Every structure is written in structure tokens, then in C-alpha cells.
Amino acid sequence: MLAPGVPSTVAHDIASHENDSVGMAKSIVRDVMQTKYFGAIPPAAAFDVIDCTPDKIKTAEGSIKALNDGLANAASSDRNARSAIRDDIGVIDGMVRFSASTPDMPWHSDRPAMAVYDTIASDGRLSGELRSKARAAEGAVSGLVVAHRESDGFLPFDGSDYSDAVGPTVHLPLSQKQIDPWRQKGISETDNAFYRAVDGDRLTHAIA
């Protein structure tokens, strides 16, 4: 599945690397990030090719679910832990990073998963068990990324820095208003099998 804005040149990358999935992924990412529309605008602030083989997805879901459940338990029972978790999530910006954005726009809370998990894993205020689960989740998500490139100054978004946007995102709102703000308009960030499989709703309601 290719994201909107991907240039048609990736068809050649796919055809010429039929038996080399890593080479194919790297070529696709290179073409996407080197393309410029209207002479200056790239199609993506960050772009990944993700390995969706069932065993890797299952490993990632299991690790993220274990972390989400651990974070939800800690946030529900310990005020200091909840504050630390919210701090760690809050320092990682969502994918909407431009000055003209409005609070009700979607994707404010869709944060790069690996960056969030790395921050949690490094937080000495949290238990060793939680930090270990965060490291496991980060490793499992990292294992999904076949190729990646990002922009440290994305022109359409005021030159916003996306250098932490490696890999998939996770929906981690910190207020009730940030939970699916465009659901009534037909855009949902939580109505999907992944969010349900990893107990995303449980964590969201423990921290938001």
C-alpha cells in the first residue's frame, strides 16, 4: 500500500527489485524524499517502508499492549507515575507541526511511537519494569521499519523538524478534546483493529 503523494517513479523501484525487498524499500524511500512538487515541495515530511509480515506485527502488538497495560496500571494507581508518563508523551510532538493548525485538527496526538517509547524507557522516575517494557516496544516497532528517511525542515509545515518521526505513529492524546477530534467528520484515529489490539483506549483514558 502506497501513501498519497508517492511519485509514480516508485513503480520502477518495485519492478527492478522484485527479489530484493530491502533494496526495493530503500529505493522507494529515496525517490519519495528526493521528489519535489512545484519545484520545491517534497511529498512527505517523513517516509517509511514497513514490514507487515504477520509474525512481526504480532510481536509489535504484543509488546505495545504489554507497555500500554503497564502504563495504564501505573497511571491509574500512582499520581507521580501518571505525571511522568504524561510528561514523556507530551515532549514528543504529534504529526501536525505547523503554526496555522487548529486544536481540533486530527493527528495532533499521533506521535512517533519509537520516540515516545525511547523517552519512557529513559525516564528514571518510572519503574524498571515499565522502562523495560518500553524498550521492548521500541525494539519491536523498530523491527518493522525496512527503510526510512525524514526531513529536519519540512517547508510546507513552516520548516518543522520531523527528524524524530521514524516508523509508525501511535495515538496518545493528553486531553479529552484530543481524542478523535474529527470523528464526527468521518476521520477516526482509533477505530481500527490495531488500536483495539494494543489496548489503546485503556491507556488513553488513563492519561487523558
C-alpha positions as CSV (number, residue, x, y, z in Angstrom):
1,M,0.0,0.0,0.0
2,L,1.4,3.4,-1.0
3,A,0.6,6.6,0.7
4,P,-0.9,9.6,-1.1
5,G,1.7,11.8,-2.8
6,V,4.1,9.0,-3.6
7,P,5.6,9.7,-7.1
8,S,4.9,7.3,-9.9
9,T,8.7,6.6,-10.3
10,V,8.5,4.1,-7.4
11,A,6.9,1.7,-9.9
12,H,10.4,1.3,-11.4
13,D,11.9,0.8,-8.0
14,I,9.4,-2.0,-7.3
15,A,9.8,-3.7,-10.7
16,S,13.6,-3.6,-10.6
17,H,13.9,-5.0,-7.1
18,E,11.4,-7.8,-7.3
19,N,13.7,-10.2,-5.4
20,D,15.3,-7.7,-3.1
21,S,12.8,-6.3,-0.6
22,V,15.4,-4.2,1.3
23,G,16.8,-2.7,-1.9
24,M,13.2,-2.0,-3.1
25,A,12.4,-0.3,0.2
26,K,15.5,1.9,0.1
27,S,14.9,2.9,-3.5
28,I,11.3,3.8,-2.8
29,V,12.2,5.9,0.2
30,R,15.0,7.7,-1.8
31,D,12.7,8.5,-4.7
32,V,9.9,9.8,-2.4
33,M,12.1,12.0,-0.4
34,Q,14.1,13.4,-3.4
35,T,10.9,14.3,-5.3
36,K,9.9,17.9,-5.4
37,Y,6.4,19.1,-6.4
38,F,6.0,22.6,-7.8
39,G,9.8,22.8,-7.8
40,A,10.3,22.8,-4.1
41,I,7.8,20.9,-2.0
42,P,8.6,17.2,-1.1
43,P,5.6,14.8,-0.8
44,A,6.3,13.8,2.8
45,A,7.9,15.1,6.0
46,A,9.0,11.6,6.8
47,F,8.5,8.3,4.9
48,D,8.9,4.7,5.8
49,V,8.5,1.3,4.2
50,I,7.1,-1.0,6.9
51,D,7.4,-4.8,7.1
52,C,3.8,-6.1,7.7
53,T,4.6,-9.8,7.9
54,P,2.2,-11.4,10.4
55,D,4.8,-12.5,12.9
56,K,6.4,-9.1,13.2
57,I,3.0,-7.4,13.5
58,K,2.1,-9.9,16.2
59,T,5.3,-9.2,18.1
60,A,4.8,-5.5,17.9
61,E,1.2,-5.7,19.0
62,G,2.1,-7.9,22.0
63,S,4.9,-5.6,23.1
64,I,2.9,-2.4,22.7
65,K,-0.1,-4.0,24.5
66,A,2.2,-5.0,27.4
67,L,3.5,-1.5,27.7
68,N,0.1,0.2,27.3
69,D,-1.3,-2.0,30.1
70,G,1.6,-1.3,32.3
71,L,1.4,2.4,31.7
72,A,-2.4,2.4,32.3
73,N,-2.0,0.5,35.6
74,A,0.8,2.8,36.8
75,A,-1.1,6.0,35.8
76,S,-4.3,4.8,37.5
77,S,-2.6,3.9,40.8
78,D,0.2,6.4,41.1
79,R,-0.2,10.2,40.6
80,N,3.5,10.7,40.2
81,A,3.8,8.0,37.6
82,R,0.9,9.4,35.7
83,S,2.5,12.8,35.7
84,A,5.8,11.4,34.5
85,I,4.1,9.4,31.7
86,R,2.2,12.5,30.5
87,D,5.5,14.5,30.5
88,D,7.2,11.8,28.4
89,I,4.4,11.7,25.9
90,G,4.0,15.4,25.8
91,V,7.6,16.2,24.8
92,I,7.1,14.3,21.5
93,D,5.0,16.4,19.1
94,G,2.2,15.0,17.1
95,M,2.5,14.9,13.3
96,V,0.7,18.2,12.8
97,R,3.5,20.6,13.3
98,F,2.6,23.9,11.7
99,S,1.6,27.3,13.1
100,A,-1.7,27.5,11.2
101,S,-3.0,24.3,12.7
102,T,-6.1,24.5,14.9
103,P,-6.6,22.5,18.1
104,D,-9.5,20.5,16.7
105,M,-7.4,19.1,13.8
106,P,-6.6,15.4,13.7
107,W,-3.1,13.9,14.2
108,H,-2.0,16.4,16.9
109,S,-1.7,13.3,19.1
110,D,-0.4,10.8,16.6
111,R,3.1,10.7,17.9
112,P,6.1,8.8,16.5
113,A,6.0,5.5,18.5
114,M,9.7,4.9,18.8
115,A,10.4,8.4,20.0
116,V,7.7,8.1,22.7
117,Y,8.9,4.7,23.8
118,D,12.5,5.7,23.9
119,T,11.6,8.7,26.2
120,I,9.7,6.5,28.6
121,A,12.5,3.9,28.6
122,S,14.9,6.6,29.7
123,D,12.8,8.1,32.5
124,G,14.2,7.2,35.9
125,R,11.0,8.3,37.6
126,L,9.3,5.2,36.3
127,S,9.8,1.6,37.4
128,G,12.4,-0.6,35.9
129,E,9.6,-2.9,34.7
130,L,7.9,-0.1,32.8
131,R,11.1,1.1,31.3
132,S,12.0,-2.5,30.2
133,K,8.6,-2.8,28.5
134,A,9.1,0.5,26.7
135,R,12.5,-0.7,25.4
136,A,10.8,-3.9,24.2
137,A,8.1,-2.0,22.4
138,E,10.6,0.3,20.8
139,G,12.6,-2.6,19.6
140,A,9.6,-4.4,18.2
141,V,8.4,-1.3,16.3
142,S,12.0,-0.7,15.0
143,G,11.9,-4.2,13.6
144,L,9.0,-3.2,11.4
145,V,11.0,-0.4,9.6
146,V,12.6,-1.6,6.4
147,A,13.7,1.8,5.2
148,H,13.2,5.4,6.4
149,R,14.1,9.0,5.7
150,E,12.9,12.2,7.3
151,S,13.1,15.9,6.9
152,D,14.6,18.2,9.5
153,G,12.9,21.2,8.0
154,F,9.7,20.5,6.2
155,L,8.8,23.6,4.1
156,P,5.0,23.2,3.9
157,F,4.9,23.0,7.7
158,D,6.9,26.1,8.5
159,G,10.2,24.2,8.2
160,S,9.1,21.9,11.1
161,D,11.6,19.3,12.3
162,Y,10.5,15.7,11.7
163,S,13.8,14.1,12.5
164,D,12.2,12.0,15.3
165,A,9.5,10.7,13.0
166,V,10.9,7.3,12.4
167,G,8.4,4.4,12.0
168,P,4.7,4.2,12.8
169,T,2.8,6.6,15.0
170,V,0.6,5.9,18.0
171,H,-2.5,7.9,19.1
172,L,-1.6,9.3,22.5
173,P,-3.8,12.2,23.4
174,L,-3.3,14.1,26.7
175,S,-6.8,15.7,26.9
176,Q,-10.3,14.5,26.1
177,K,-10.5,17.1,23.3
178,Q,-7.6,15.4,21.5
179,I,-9.3,12.0,21.3
180,D,-10.6,11.6,17.7
181,P,-11.3,15.3,17.2
182,W,-12.7,14.7,13.7
183,R,-14.6,11.6,14.4
184,Q,-17.9,13.3,13.6
185,K,-16.4,14.3,10.2
186,G,-15.7,10.8,9.3
187,I,-12.0,10.6,10.3
188,S,-11.1,8.4,13.2
189,E,-7.7,7.7,14.7
190,T,-8.9,5.0,17.0
191,D,-11.5,3.0,15.0
192,N,-9.1,0.3,13.9
193,A,-8.0,-3.2,14.8
194,F,-4.5,-2.2,15.9
195,Y,-5.8,0.4,18.5
196,R,-8.1,-2.2,19.9
197,A,-5.5,-5.0,19.9
198,V,-3.0,-2.9,21.9
199,D,-5.5,-1.6,24.5
200,G,-5.1,1.9,23.2
201,D,-8.4,3.0,24.6
202,R,-7.4,1.8,28.1
203,L,-4.2,3.8,28.1
204,T,-5.9,6.9,26.6
205,H,-8.4,7.1,29.3
206,A,-5.8,6.6,32.0
207,I,-3.7,9.6,30.9
208,A,-6.1,12.0,29.0
